[in-house]
Amino acid sequence: MPKKKKVKKTKKRKKTSKVKIANKTKPIIKTSDKKNPIAGQDEKPEIKKIKKQATEKRIYNLKDFVVYPKHGVGQITAIEKAKIGEIDIQFYKILVEKEKLTLTVPINQQSKLRPISSINQINKCVSILKTKPKIKRTMWSRRAQEYDQKINSGKIYELAEVVKDLNKNTDIIADQSYSERQLFEKAYERLKSEFEAVLKTSPEEVQKKMDKALGRTNISENAE
């Protein structure tokens, strides 16, 4: 008889131990912890700030020359304001004389603009023009894409490299394909317009300076 009583006690102990384990596992689930990160994420973006125009990185004045990557050098002709919905927007009116084009650039999107180069940067461009062109053996279609990207990058050193690499030191049309000549003239004119704005000299003087660096003096003399 005493042996049977011991068996019953052990069974009860097992049941109580299971209940204890279950009780311990219950507080592990915390709904508040799961909600906190989501609530934190909702608080970060402030919708009210969208209504305000971002502060400009640089302030340009009237008649300042700037460079818009896809169109080249332009001059600020006006600084105007407009209201679109509930947002007040201030923008620049930029005249690109070479392309007879007027651009409207919001001040909060002026990351595309850059000021014209310094005289030191122009001098470095002249030294780039004096170096030997890089000969690439890749397909022309791929090279043309690379040259076009450099022209539209807005970076003056890359522009000078395109002029230098596509320069043939000759005015004979047979020595240069039509597309190659088009890219050269596009890059040449873009670089020339920035030289004019920085050096504040006539287009003829700038052309002489560039042609001398490129070794095209004979071509310019024959043109005269």
ChimeraX attribute file (.defattr): number of C-alpha atoms within 10 A of each C-alpha:
attribute: neighborCount
match mode: 1-to-1
recipient: residues
	/A:1	5
	/A:2	6
	/A:3	7
	/A:4	8
	/A:5	9
	/A:6	10
	/A:7	10
	/A:8	10
	/A:9	10
	/A:10	10
	/A:11	10
	/A:12	10
	/A:13	11
	/A:14	11
	/A:15	10
	/A:16	11
	/A:17	11
	/A:18	11
	/A:19	11
	/A:20	11
	/A:21	10
	/A:22	11
	/A:23	11
	/A:24	10
	/A:25	9
	/A:26	9
	/A:27	8
	/A:28	8
	/A:29	9
	/A:30	9
	/A:31	8
	/A:32	8
	/A:33	9
	/A:34	10
	/A:35	10
	/A:36	11
	/A:37	11
	/A:38	10
	/A:39	10
	/A:40	10
	/A:41	9
	/A:42	10
	/A:43	10
	/A:44	8
	/A:45	10
	/A:46	8
	/A:47	9
	/A:48	7
	/A:49	9
	/A:50	10
	/A:51	11
	/A:52	12
	/A:53	15
	/A:54	12
	/A:55	10
	/A:56	13
	/A:57	11
	/A:58	12
	/A:59	8
	/A:60	16
	/A:61	12
	/A:62	13
	/A:63	13
	/A:64	14
	/A:65	23
	/A:66	22
	/A:67	23
	/A:68	23
	/A:69	19
	/A:70	13
	/A:71	17
	/A:72	25
	/A:73	29
	/A:74	26
	/A:75	21
	/A:76	20
	/A:77	16
	/A:78	15
	/A:79	17
	/A:80	12
	/A:81	12
	/A:82	11
	/A:83	9
	/A:84	8
	/A:85	7
	/A:86	8
	/A:87	12
	/A:88	12
	/A:89	16
	/A:90	15
	/A:91	18
	/A:92	22
	/A:93	18
	/A:94	25
	/A:95	21
	/A:96	20
	/A:97	14
	/A:98	13
	/A:99	11
	/A:100	7
	/A:101	11
	/A:102	16
	/A:103	16
	/A:104	14
	/A:105	18
	/A:106	19
	/A:107	21
	/A:108	15
	/A:109	14
	/A:110	16
	/A:111	13
	/A:112	12
	/A:113	17
	/A:114	17
	/A:115	13
	/A:116	21
	/A:117	18
	/A:118	12
	/A:119	12
	/A:120	9
	/A:121	14
	/A:122	20
	/A:123	12
	/A:124	15
	/A:125	22
	/A:126	21
	/A:127	13
	/A:128	19
	/A:129	24
	/A:130	16
	/A:131	13
	/A:132	12
	/A:133	17
	/A:134	11
	/A:135	8
	/A:136	9
	/A:137	7
	/A:138	8
	/A:139	8
	/A:140	12
	/A:141	10
	/A:142	10
	/A:143	14
	/A:144	14
	/A:145	11
	/A:146	12
	/A:147	23
	/A:148	18
	/A:149	15
	/A:150	20
	/A:151	29
	/A:152	17
	/A:153	16
	/A:154	21
	/A:155	14
	/A:156	23
	/A:157	19
	/A:158	19
	/A:159	24
	/A:160	24
	/A:161	22
	/A:162	25
	/A:163	27
	/A:164	25
	/A:165	17
	/A:166	20
	/A:167	23
	/A:168	17
	/A:169	15
	/A:170	13
	/A:171	15
	/A:172	9
	/A:173	9
	/A:174	8
	/A:175	11
	/A:176	16
	/A:177	9
	/A:178	11
	/A:179	12
	/A:180	15
	/A:181	16
	/A:182	12
	/A:183	18
	/A:184	24
	/A:185	15
	/A:186	17
	/A:187	26
	/A:188	21
	/A:189	16
	/A:190	24
	/A:191	24
	/A:192	18
	/A:193	18
	/A:194	22
	/A:195	28
	/A:196	17
	/A:197	19
	/A:198	15
	/A:199	14
	/A:200	11
	/A:201	11
	/A:202	11
	/A:203	14
	/A:204	10
	/A:205	14
	/A:206	19
	/A:207	20
	/A:208	15
	/A:209	16
	/A:210	21
	/A:211	20
	/A:212	16
	/A:213	18
	/A:214	22
	/A:215	16
	/A:216	19
	/A:217	17
	/A:218	13
	/A:219	14
	/A:220	15
	/A:221	9
	/A:222	8
	/A:223	8
	/A:224	5
